[in-house]
Amino acid sequence: MSLSTTATAKAQFGDLTTANQNIAIHTPAAQAAGKFAEYLAEKQAAGKPVAAPANGAPRPDELAKTLFGKAFDPATGTVNLDRATGTTRQHTAEFAGLLRQRLAAAKLDPTQPVNLSIGADHRIIVDNSNPHAADIAKLFQDDPALAQAYRDVAGQNDRLALLQTGAAYVKEWNGATSDGERQALWTRYSELMNRLSGSFSGRMTFGPGTATAESQQMLRRMGVAV
């Protein structure tokens, strides 16, 4: 069956909602990441930065309560994102293949990079750098299931970026030698989380053999993600 139907799209990508809502792919880490994404989005909407707790930077086990779920190992104080990473990459590859199929069926060049983002009205925006931007935008407009599938996979990538940022914070927190160092780490990483939930949220590039979220690209440039 094609992913063009709502039922199949849900089966492939999970019964997901939009970028600022909880993700429901039945993994505690992803659900916790969705809650943390909501928290960041609410702060951003109110114009308030994410502040450090009154007693200083959060310990890894405290951050795990809102972000990592079972991805956090309390015995070692470390985070394992293999499952979340694998699931997100699988769904991203599936959607990339679907999009290439739809482009080819519409006689649009599937080898041309396509830059997508999500508007304030949840509409899928196609960057004008693609010569067929208007036609591609119409594909999403005419197929709500395809548009929702993109929102879902973009949301998964953005939440993975939040998890990766949190995991990097935990790793450095474990190596810090003073409360002052940990406070500085939280200031830096919470600001990065704010940026991920704002400027880079919902933006992805699809091309032949590639499918990358801007949030992931930024973390790779920073050495936070691989």
C-alpha positions as CSV (number, residue, x, y, z in Angstrom):
1,M,0.0,0.0,0.0
2,S,1.1,3.6,-0.7
3,L,2.1,6.0,2.0
4,S,-0.3,8.4,0.3
5,T,-3.2,7.2,2.5
6,T,-3.6,8.6,6.0
7,A,-3.7,5.1,7.5
8,T,-0.5,4.0,5.9
9,A,1.2,7.3,6.7
10,K,0.4,6.7,10.3
11,A,1.6,3.1,10.2
12,Q,4.9,4.2,8.7
13,F,5.6,7.3,10.8
14,G,3.5,6.7,14.0
15,D,0.4,8.6,15.0
16,L,2.3,11.8,15.3
17,T,1.2,15.4,15.7
18,T,2.7,18.7,14.6
19,A,6.1,20.2,15.6
20,N,5.1,21.6,19.0
21,Q,3.0,18.6,20.2
22,N,3.9,15.3,21.7
23,I,5.3,12.6,19.5
24,A,3.6,9.2,19.8
25,I,5.9,6.5,18.5
26,H,5.6,4.5,21.7
27,T,9.2,5.1,22.9
28,P,9.6,6.8,26.2
29,A,12.6,8.8,25.1
30,A,10.7,10.2,22.1
31,Q,7.7,11.1,24.2
32,A,9.8,12.8,26.8
33,A,11.6,14.7,24.1
34,G,8.2,15.9,22.8
35,K,7.3,17.2,26.2
36,F,10.6,19.0,26.4
37,A,10.1,20.5,23.0
38,E,6.7,21.8,24.1
39,Y,8.4,23.4,27.1
40,L,10.9,25.1,24.9
41,A,8.3,26.2,22.5
42,E,6.2,27.7,25.2
43,K,9.2,29.6,26.6
44,Q,10.0,30.9,23.2
45,A,6.4,31.9,22.5
46,A,6.4,33.9,25.7
47,G,9.7,35.5,24.8
48,K,11.5,33.8,27.8
49,P,14.8,31.9,27.6
50,V,15.2,28.6,29.3
51,A,16.6,29.4,32.7
52,A,18.8,27.2,34.8
53,P,17.1,25.8,38.0
54,A,17.4,27.8,41.1
55,N,20.0,25.4,42.5
56,G,22.2,25.5,39.4
57,A,22.5,23.3,36.3
58,P,20.2,20.2,36.3
59,R,21.8,16.9,37.0
60,P,21.6,14.2,34.3
61,D,18.9,12.3,36.3
62,E,16.9,15.5,36.6
63,L,17.1,16.2,32.9
64,A,16.1,12.6,32.2
65,K,12.7,13.2,33.8
66,T,11.7,15.6,31.0
67,L,13.9,14.6,28.1
68,F,15.5,11.1,27.9
69,G,13.2,8.6,29.5
70,K,14.7,5.1,29.2
71,A,17.5,6.4,27.0
72,F,19.2,7.5,30.2
73,D,21.0,4.9,32.2
74,P,21.0,5.9,35.9
75,A,23.7,3.4,36.8
76,T,26.2,5.0,34.5
77,G,24.8,8.5,34.2
78,T,25.0,8.2,30.4
79,V,22.5,8.5,27.5
80,N,22.1,6.0,24.7
81,L,20.3,7.4,21.6
82,D,20.8,4.5,19.3
83,R,17.1,3.5,19.2
84,A,15.9,7.1,18.7
85,T,18.5,7.8,16.1
86,G,17.8,4.6,14.2
87,T,14.1,5.1,14.2
88,T,14.4,8.7,13.0
89,R,16.8,7.9,10.3
90,Q,14.6,5.1,9.0
91,H,11.5,7.3,8.9
92,T,13.5,10.0,7.2
93,A,14.7,7.7,4.5
94,E,11.2,6.3,4.0
95,F,9.8,9.8,3.5
96,A,12.6,10.8,1.2
97,G,11.9,7.8,-1.0
98,L,8.2,8.6,-1.0
99,L,8.9,12.2,-1.9
100,R,11.1,11.2,-4.8
101,Q,8.4,8.8,-6.0
102,R,5.8,11.6,-5.9
103,L,8.1,14.0,-7.7
104,A,8.8,11.5,-10.5
105,A,5.1,10.7,-10.9
106,A,4.4,14.4,-11.3
107,K,7.2,14.6,-13.9
108,L,9.2,16.8,-11.7
109,D,13.0,16.3,-11.4
110,P,13.6,14.2,-8.3
111,T,17.3,14.9,-8.4
112,Q,16.9,18.6,-7.7
113,P,17.4,19.5,-4.0
114,V,14.2,20.4,-2.3
115,N,14.3,22.7,0.8
116,L,11.2,22.3,2.9
117,S,9.9,24.1,6.0
118,I,6.7,24.5,8.0
119,G,4.8,27.8,8.1
120,A,3.0,29.3,11.1
121,D,-0.2,27.9,9.6
122,H,1.4,24.4,9.4
123,R,1.5,24.7,5.6
124,I,4.5,23.1,3.9
125,I,6.7,25.7,2.4
126,V,9.0,24.9,-0.6
127,D,12.0,27.1,-1.0
128,N,12.2,29.0,-4.3
129,S,15.7,27.6,-4.9
130,N,14.0,24.7,-6.6
131,P,12.8,25.6,-10.1
132,H,9.6,23.7,-9.6
133,A,8.8,25.1,-6.1
134,A,5.2,26.1,-6.9
135,D,4.4,22.6,-8.4
136,I,6.0,20.8,-5.4
137,A,4.1,23.0,-3.0
138,K,0.9,22.0,-4.8
139,L,1.7,18.4,-4.3
140,F,1.7,18.9,-0.5
141,Q,-1.4,21.1,-0.7
142,D,-3.4,18.5,-2.6
143,D,-2.3,15.6,-0.4
144,P,-2.8,16.3,3.3
145,A,-1.4,12.9,4.2
146,L,1.8,13.7,2.5
147,A,2.0,17.1,4.2
148,Q,1.4,15.5,7.6
149,A,4.0,12.8,6.9
150,Y,6.5,15.6,6.4
151,R,5.5,17.4,9.6
152,D,5.9,14.2,11.4
153,V,9.4,13.3,10.1
154,A,10.6,16.9,10.5
155,G,9.3,16.8,14.1
156,Q,11.1,13.6,14.8
157,N,14.4,15.0,13.5
158,D,14.0,18.2,15.5
159,R,13.3,16.2,18.7
160,L,16.3,13.9,18.0
161,A,18.4,17.1,17.8
162,L,17.1,18.1,21.2
163,L,18.0,14.6,22.6
164,Q,21.5,14.9,21.0
165,T,22.0,18.3,22.6
166,G,20.9,17.1,26.0
167,A,23.2,14.0,25.7
168,A,26.1,16.3,24.8
169,Y,25.3,18.4,27.9
170,V,25.2,15.2,30.1
171,K,28.5,14.0,28.7
172,E,30.2,17.3,29.5
173,W,28.4,17.6,32.8
174,N,29.9,14.3,33.9
175,G,33.3,15.5,33.0
176,A,33.0,18.9,34.7
177,T,34.9,19.5,38.0
178,S,32.9,22.3,39.5
179,D,29.4,23.8,39.9
180,G,30.6,26.8,38.0
181,E,31.6,24.7,35.0
182,R,28.2,22.9,35.0
183,Q,26.3,26.2,35.3
184,A,28.2,27.5,32.2
185,L,27.4,24.3,30.4
186,W,23.7,24.6,31.1
187,T,23.7,28.2,30.0
188,R,25.3,27.2,26.7
189,Y,23.3,24.1,26.0
190,S,19.9,25.5,27.0
191,E,20.5,28.4,24.6
192,L,21.3,25.9,21.9
193,M,18.0,24.0,22.7
194,N,16.1,27.3,22.3
195,R,17.7,27.9,18.9
196,L,16.8,24.4,17.8
197,S,13.2,24.8,18.8
198,G,13.0,28.2,17.0
199,S,15.1,29.1,14.0
200,F,15.9,25.6,12.9
201,S,12.6,23.8,13.7
202,G,10.8,22.1,10.8
203,R,13.4,22.7,8.1
204,M,14.8,19.9,6.0
205,T,16.6,19.4,2.7
206,F,15.9,16.5,0.4
207,G,18.0,15.5,-2.6
208,P,19.3,12.4,-4.4
209,G,20.7,10.2,-1.7
210,T,20.3,12.9,1.0
211,A,17.7,13.9,3.5
212,T,18.9,16.2,6.3
213,A,17.2,18.4,8.9
214,E,18.8,21.8,9.4
215,S,18.8,21.1,13.2
216,Q,21.0,18.1,12.5
217,Q,23.3,19.9,10.1
218,M,23.9,22.6,12.7
219,L,24.7,20.1,15.4
220,R,27.1,18.2,13.1
221,R,29.0,21.5,12.3
222,M,29.3,22.0,16.1
223,G,30.5,18.5,16.7
224,V,27.4,17.7,18.8
225,A,26.0,15.1,16.5
226,V,27.5,12.7,13.9
